[in-house]
Amino acid sequence: MPKPQRKTGKFWPHVRSLIWEKAQELYQMEQAKTMKSDFKGMTATRKELREGGYFQTAKVIVLRSLWLQKKGLPTIEEEETIKENSILPFKNPKQQNNKRKEANMKNA
């Protein structure tokens, strides 16, 4: 008696391919950073991507991006583009902390 064929899903097969692409991208970005001029554009095996933690990181990034798209919110890349192209000044909390530290040093 043959086993009934399983239906292939619509969501996870597509998402898995996005995750593997992102993991490979993360791997190559790190290799390019560390190897500088010696970088040859090598690709990693899936085993290497899993062992190096690239798959898990890519999974989080891709799923968060898909969730944001579903909610109609800007993705991480879109937020960065908005901040770079915006005419409104965004306050950097680190700068505020530095001002507080400088004021405390003057008072001390």
Secondary structure, DSSP 8 states (H G I E B T S, - for coil): ---------SSHHHHHHHHHHHHHHHHHHHHHHHHGGG-------HHHHHHTTHHHHHHHHHHHHHHHHHHT---HHHHHHHHHH-SS----HHHHHHHHHHHHHHH-
